Amino acid sequence: MARRRFLGLLGFGTGVFAGGVLYRRSTGRRRDRVDLYFDDGSMVSFVEGSPEAEKLLPVARDVITAARR
């Protein structure tokens, strides 16, 4: 009886955890970013709202739009 109760609680906990993960993914605000890769293997990422990203994001959006046509 104790084993069955334990497995029930484990299943319930797993379901709550999975539901929380799905909820966070679906309601999280998507923020655009620009990743710049260099020849030496390094990378810099600029998130939406930074001055660098504000210059590069419109160009990147235009490129993506043109590539999808």
Residue, then its C-alpha position, 0 to 999 in steps of 0.5 A: m500500500a505504501r509503495r502504491r501511494f509513493l508511486g502516486l505521489l511521484g507521478f503527481g509531482t512529475g506532472v506538476f513539474a512538467g506542467g510548470v515547465l510547459y507553462r513557463r515556456s508558453t508564457g515567457r516573453r520572447r526577446d530577440r537577440v543578435d549573436l555575433y560570431f568571430d573567426d577566433g571562435s568567440m561570440v557576443s550576444f546583444v539582447e533587445g533593448s541594448p544600443e547595439a541590438e537596436k542598430l542590428l535588429p532591424v537589419a537582421r529582421d530584413v534579412i530573415t524576411a527576405a530569406r523566407r520569400 
